[in-house]
Amino acid sequence: MASFYIDQYGCAKNQTDGELLSTFLEKAGFKYTEEPAKADFIIINSCGFIQSAKQESINAICELKQAYPKAKLILAGCLAERYADELYEVMPELDGIFGNGDLSKITEYMKKVRAAVKKEERAKPALYPQQGVCAGERTRLFGFKGSAYVKITEGCSNNCSFCAIPLIRGAVRSRPAKDIVDEIKTLVASGIYEINLIGQDLAAYSDKKDGLAELLEKISKLKGKFIVRTLYIHPDHFNTNILEIFKNDKRFVPYFDIPFQSGDDQIIQAMNRKGTAKKYVSLVKKIRKELPQAALRTTFLTGFPGETEEAAENTRQFLQNIKPLWSGCFPYSREEGTAAYSFKNRVPAGTAKKRAKALEELQSEITRAQLEKYCGKEIDVLIEEVFTHNEDEGLALGRAWFQAPEVDGCNVIRYDLDDPKQCEKIKCGNVVKVKVLACTGLDLDTRLL
């Protein structure tokens, strides 16, 4: 029985792809291993979004080949989809290149790889077109226990001038609502507490005449103890009609990931976006008026072509105005095939990094100030990791509703090792109530109740 290991890179969408690859392979008789040293095949599920991510995946290929020379390496994911032919020519370390299209074809491709291996050859790249959204039942989840991502759309049709996603994953497609609801029902029945809805732009979801609001209404009809988080909604398409659902069903946590990218109108327009800084501020005010406890996450792109010092200052002021709980800042990456690739007035990389650092420092101040409001309060936390600190005190890590997986801060949970009831509660995947003792940087120090 051939064994495989998946080396995972990139975003949550890519993680669900990796989980599906594992599911298809295991159903076909392959054996999954968590130890690359024991794998016959190592699948690098790559990211190809920006230059740093591409380089990380390429470095992984070289390092894995050196560390495990007997294993056969297969590159999958966005980098494979975007540069299949080029990588086949320049990277002899690869025994196969699969892409990120119809993931169910992985077993078919593995037959080609194994046949080539017997002949001491390399399998040629295979990119299988994807008509809809490759998603559904997964026998293995790569995230922390109790949490799962559910993909509701694939691809993107926004065509932001800096973004290569439409080139890699194609135009937007939506899953049937019934498939999404059935998957969530199955996940909840299996013990999943946190459902994270993902897509390049959730606002683009459309099934027949139903949009995102109608989908959320259908999910709301499910019974059970679980929470739903929506990740990534384009600010130009954010329909505030979804807010009523969040008010009516507390299982929909008011966490909104809205990537504004810039606070300068000229840069926003150059990014091929329709909004303005004023409209985006109004959107944030509307959300907070309807849901005062709302937690906001956003991202900013610094050093976009044509970004002047004045434009950078406008973005800094915009960040100060909206005060999100979390934000990420990334220097612009010039990606071939995008509209912005040919834009003039490019900003030096050092300047872009300096501006990103300035935004990060401002965001740290904003985050700490907002986290302070939780001090002394009781909150529910999903436990992700458990470890002991010393003979008298146990420690665990977990997240509350206002902390998304991987990208936000977390909670340090202190508990009494001599208390059997407390020790019984502290298990990965459990939801526990804690009292917040203090804010420590971007994390919270808490004690189990």
Secondary structure, DSSP 8 states (H G I E B T S, - for coil): --EEEEEE-S-HHHHHHHHHHHHHHHHTT-EE-S-GGG-SEEEEEE--SSHHHHHHHHHHHHHHHHH-TTSEEEEEEHHHHHHHHHHHHH-TT-SEEEESS-GGGHHHHHHHHHHHHHTT----------SS------S---S-TTEEEEE-EES-----TT--HHHHH-S-EE--HHHHHHHHHHHHHTT--EEEEE-S-GGG--BTTB-HHHHHHHHHT--SS-EEEE----TTT--GGGHHHHHH-TTEEEEEE---B-S-HHHHHHTT----HHHHHHHHHHHHHH-TT-EEEEEEEES-TT--HHHHHHHHHHHHHH--SEEEEEE----TTSGGGG-SS---HHHHHHHHHHHHHHHHHHHHHHHGGGTT-EEEEEEEEEEE-SSSEEEEEEE-TTS-TTTS--EEEEEETT-HHHHHH--TT-EEEEEEEEEETTEEEEEE-
